[in-house]
Amino acid sequence: MPSFVHRVARPEDLPVIVGIYNSTIASREVTADTEPVTVASRQQWFDDHDPARRPLWVIHEENHSGPVIGWMSYSNFYGRPAYSGTAEVSIYIAEDWRGKGLGRYCLEQAIEHAPKIAVHTLLGFIFGHNAPSLALFKKYGFEVWANLPRVANLDGIERDLIILGKRVA
């Protein structure tokens, strides 16, 4: 099984981050975006990721010699000060690397690092039909905290959004 490392994303990583994100749109399992996003449209999102509070990491194979193969981010939940100890974790993996342990690596790192950035609660927002992601989060002790039935419409099919949560500190 491959080994992985991560680092804080740099501005030159944004096109690869966007490319990996866009590669998930067609499946209609991972994101509510239905059309590809642009690098320019994601610039503010990228800039909002403060490595000290809400890092955005890119993932490489352990030897660092290859390309970025995935990314992971912490995002604010609900944007109010009282929720500052809660963060949404997002994981996106390059198509050739799905199913090879990268999701496990990212989630393990997210859980371990959360207390270092004053996060005590992690959330995952996952479509109800995304069985692999639901299974991954549940494997790491996340529980269903909310089920929002039929809140998303993907190509005329109404989909549930499941919010999974875990206290990490």
C-alpha positions in Angstrom: 0.0 0.0 0.0 1.4 3.4 -0.9 2.4 5.9 1.8 1.4 9.6 1.6 2.5 13.0 2.9 0.8 16.3 2.9 1.7 20.0 3.0 0.0 23.3 3.0 -1.3 24.2 -0.4 0.5 26.9 -2.3 -0.9 29.3 -4.9 0.6 27.3 -7.7 -1.4 24.2 -6.5 -4.8 25.8 -7.2 -5.1 24.6 -10.8 -4.5 21.0 -9.7 -6.9 21.4 -6.8 -9.6 22.6 -9.1 -8.8 19.9 -11.6 -9.2 17.2 -9.0 -12.5 18.8 -7.7 -13.8 19.0 -11.3 -13.0 15.4 -11.9 -15.6 14.5 -9.2 -18.5 16.4 -10.7 -19.6 13.9 -13.4 -20.2 11.1 -10.9 -22.9 13.2 -9.1 -21.8 11.5 -5.8 -19.4 14.0 -4.3 -20.3 17.6 -4.9 -23.5 19.6 -5.6 -21.7 21.5 -8.4 -23.1 20.3 -11.7 -20.7 22.2 -14.0 -16.9 22.5 -13.7 -15.6 25.5 -11.7 -12.7 27.7 -12.7 -9.5 28.5 -11.0 -10.6 32.2 -10.8 -13.9 31.3 -9.2 -12.0 29.3 -6.5 -9.4 32.0 -5.7 -11.3 33.6 -2.8 -12.0 30.1 -1.3 -8.3 29.3 -1.6 -7.3 32.6 0.1 -9.8 32.0 2.9 -7.9 28.9 4.0 -5.6 30.1 6.8 -3.0 27.4 7.6 -3.1 28.3 11.3 -6.9 27.9 11.6 -8.4 26.3 8.5 -5.7 24.6 6.5 -5.9 23.4 2.9 -3.5 20.5 2.3 -2.3 18.8 -0.8 -1.3 15.2 -0.8 1.6 13.5 -2.5 3.1 10.0 -2.4 5.6 9.8 0.4 8.6 10.3 -1.9 7.3 13.8 -3.0 8.4 13.0 -6.6 5.0 12.8 -8.2 2.1 15.1 -8.7 -0.5 16.2 -6.2 -2.9 13.3 -5.9 -5.5 14.7 -3.6 -6.4 17.5 -1.2 -8.1 18.0 2.1 -9.5 21.1 3.7 -11.0 22.4 6.9 -13.8 24.9 6.4 -15.8 27.1 8.8 -19.2 25.7 9.8 -21.9 28.3 9.7 -19.6 31.3 9.9 -20.5 32.5 13.4 -18.0 32.9 16.3 -19.8 30.4 18.6 -19.1 27.7 16.0 -15.3 28.4 15.7 -14.5 25.0 17.3 -16.4 23.1 14.6 -15.1 22.6 11.1 -16.3 20.8 8.0 -13.6 18.5 6.5 -13.5 17.9 2.7 -11.5 15.3 0.9 -11.0 15.1 -2.8 -8.9 12.5 -4.5 -7.5 12.3 -8.1 -9.4 9.7 -10.1 -6.4 7.3 -10.4 -5.9 7.3 -6.7 -9.4 6.5 -5.5 -9.8 3.3 -3.5 -6.0 3.2 -2.6 -6.1 4.4 1.0 -5.7 8.1 0.4 -9.1 8.9 1.9 -8.1 7.0 5.1 -4.9 8.9 5.3 -6.6 12.3 4.9 -9.3 11.5 7.5 -6.7 10.3 10.0 -4.6 13.4 9.5 -7.7 15.6 9.8 -8.7 14.0 13.1 -5.2 14.2 14.5 -4.6 17.8 13.5 -8.0 19.2 14.5 -7.1 20.0 18.2 -4.0 21.8 17.1 -6.2 24.4 15.3 -8.7 24.6 18.2 -11.2 22.4 16.4 -13.1 20.0 18.8 -15.8 18.8 16.3 -15.4 17.7 12.7 -18.3 17.4 10.3 -18.6 15.7 6.9 -21.4 16.7 4.5 -21.9 13.6 2.3 -24.6 12.7 -0.2 -26.8 9.8 1.0 -25.9 7.8 -2.1 -22.1 8.2 -1.7 -21.7 4.8 0.0 -17.8 4.8 -0.1 -17.5 8.2 1.7 -20.2 7.4 4.2 -18.4 4.1 5.1 -15.1 5.8 5.4 -16.3 8.4 7.9 -18.3 5.8 9.9 -15.2 3.6 10.1 -13.5 6.5 11.9 -16.2 7.0 14.4 -18.3 9.6 12.7 -22.0 9.3 13.4 -25.0 10.5 11.5 -26.0 13.8 13.1 -28.5 14.9 10.5 -30.3 13.6 7.4 -31.6 16.3 5.1 -33.9 14.3 2.7 -34.1 15.3 -1.0 -32.4 18.7 -0.5 -30.3 18.4 -3.7 -31.4 18.0 -7.2 -28.8 16.3 -9.5 -30.0 15.9 -13.0 -33.7 15.6 -11.9 -33.0 13.2 -9.1 -33.5 14.4 -5.6 -30.7 13.4 -3.2 -30.3 13.3 0.5 -27.5 15.1 2.3 -26.1 13.3 5.4 -24.2 15.3 8.0 -21.8 13.1 10.0 -20.1 14.4 13.1 -17.4 13.4 15.5 -16.0 15.0 18.6 -12.2 14.9 18.3 -11.1 16.9 21.4 
